[in-house]
Structures are given as C-alpha cells and as structure tokens.
Amino acid sequence: MKKLLMIIGTLGVMSFTTNQVMNTWLLSEAINDVQDMQEWLEQDIYNGRIDQSVASDYLETSELAEDRLIKYYNNNK
C-alpha cells in the first residue's frame, strides 16, 4: 500500500512540474512574440511603411502588454 501511495504521489509531482514548466515556457514565448512585434513596428516606422503617430500608439500598447506579461511571469516563477 505504501508503494502505491508513493508511486501516485511521485506521478502527481511529476505532472505538476511538467505543467508548470510548460506554462512557464508558453508565457516566455508570448513575451518573446510581443518583443518581436515591437521590433517589426520599429522597422516599419524606419522604412516608412506605417505612420509614426499610429505606430507610437501600437508600440505603447504592446509595451504595456509586455510589461504585464513580464510582471506575471516574475510573480509566478
């Protein structure tokens, strides 16, 4: 009986750890995606593909989203 409980406990811990690692990775990828989009916007501004005033609104919003994601990431490590 003890062995069965130990096996179940071990599997439970492994499952939680795997889910936590996956969630951390997904959150990290979301932050990376936002940062990529910011770089693309800056390139589009430089190349004249998007108006400066419109792009600044997009950049401001994406920076706010990035900050919130990073804060959430740091609070849930």
LINSULGI-V178690 format. One record per run of one state. SS is the DSSP state (a for helix, b for strand, c for the rest). FROM is the first residue (numbers start at 0). LEN is the number of residues. If there is no record, write none. Layout:
ss=SS from=FROM len=LEN
ss=SS from=FROM len=LEN
This chain:
ss=c from=0 len=1
ss=a from=1 len=45
ss=c from=46 len=5
ss=a from=51 len=24
ss=c from=75 len=2
